[in-house]
């Protein structure tokens, strides 16, 4: 294996390396709010990743993530993801180790029905910053209001 100076350097060993020319390490206690990997934290251009905790008996508003895909990994808890398939409201119960994909512009909400346990998820999005557009109700993507 060949080694080159500066390749794979950590911030402490090559602080002069451009943000997009090295591997970044964001430690668990160093999150910027929920964001771990974003344009603001490490100079990411097309990816956002973060850690989100939803408290017991909580629910987000109805929303979508614009043109961004969202990949979700359930770390702990038992979240319920709710969307509309055009006929009815669909509820997907998930648990630790499960992965979910939310396509662009699909209205949905996340719920934590457990009275005691928080939900912790890791989210990856295909934009460098989180996009969250609140909508008044869930609807099938084909029926989305004009943008």
N, C-alpha and C positions, 0 to 999 in steps of 0.2 A: 504494500500500500504506500502511495506517495503522499507526503505531507507538504502543505504549502503554508507559509506564514500568513496569519490573519484569517484563514479559512476555518470556520467553525469556532471562532474565538468568542469568548464570553466578554460581557461589557468590561469587566475588570482587567482583562488582559490586553484588549485592543480598543480602548475608548475612542480612538480616532477613526475606526472603521465606519463606513456609511451604514445607516440603519438597515438597508436592504442587502448588505454584503456580509452578514454574519448570522449565526444562530442566536436567538434571544431566549433567555430563561426568565420566566416570570414566576417567582415563588408564591406559594399559596397565600402568604400574608401581604403580598405586594399588589393586590388587585386595585384597579382604579375604579372604585364603585363596584359594578358587576363585571366590568371589562377586564379581560386578561390580555387578549390579543386584539389590537385595533390599530387604526392609523395613528391615534393619539398615544398609545402606550409603546408600541414597538415599530411604528412605521409601516404596518401592513397595508397593502394596496387593495386587496380583494377579499379579505377574510376578517371576520369578527368572531371572537370566541369569548364566552364569559360564563360565570357561575351565578346561578340564580337560586334563591331560596324563597319559597312561598310558605308563609306561616300556616298553622292549622286553621281549618275552616275558612279558607280564603278563596277568592276567585279574581281573575283579571277581568278587565273589560273586554268586550268583543273588539277584535283588532285584526289587522293583517300586517305583513312585513314588506309591503311594496314589492319591488322587483326582486327581492332577496329570497332565496331558499333558506329554510332554517332546518338544521339537523339537531335533534335533541337526544341526549343520553341521560337516562334517569339514574342518578347516583343513589338516592335513598327516598323513601316515602312512596306513596301510591297516587300519583296525579291522574286526573281525568282530563282528556283533551276533547273539546266539543266543537263540532262544525256542522254545517248543513249540507246534505247531499242533493238538495233540490226537491226532496219529498218530505224529509223529516230531519230532525236534529239527531246527529250521531254522536255517541259518547264512547270514547276509547279509554278503557282503564289500563293503566300501565304500572309497572313496578320496577324495582332496582334491576339494572342490567338491560332494560329495554331501550330500543332506539326508535325514534319517530322522525318522519320527514313532513314538513309543512311547506307545500309548494308556494311560489310567489302569488301574492294577492289573495290567497285563500283566507277568508274570515274565520276566526276561531277564538277560543278562550281556553285558559287553563284553570282547573279547579283543584283544590286540595280539600276533599271532604272529611279527612281525618281530624278528629277533635284534639288529638294530642301530638301527632308527629308532623314536623315540617317536611316539605318536599324540597329536595336539592337536585337540580339538573345542570348539566353542562350544555350550552347552546353554541352552535357554530352557524354563522350566516355567511352568505356569499357576497356581502358588502363589508367594507372595513369598519363601518360604524353601524350601530343598531338602528333599524327603522321600525317604528311602531305607529301605525295609523289607526286610530280608534274609529269604529263604525257603530251606528246605532243598533244594528241587529245582525245576526248571522244570515247569510244568504249564499246560494250556490254561486260559484265564481262566474258562470255564464250570465247570471242576472245582475252582475255588479253594476253599480251606477257608473255613468261616464266619468272618466278621469280627465 
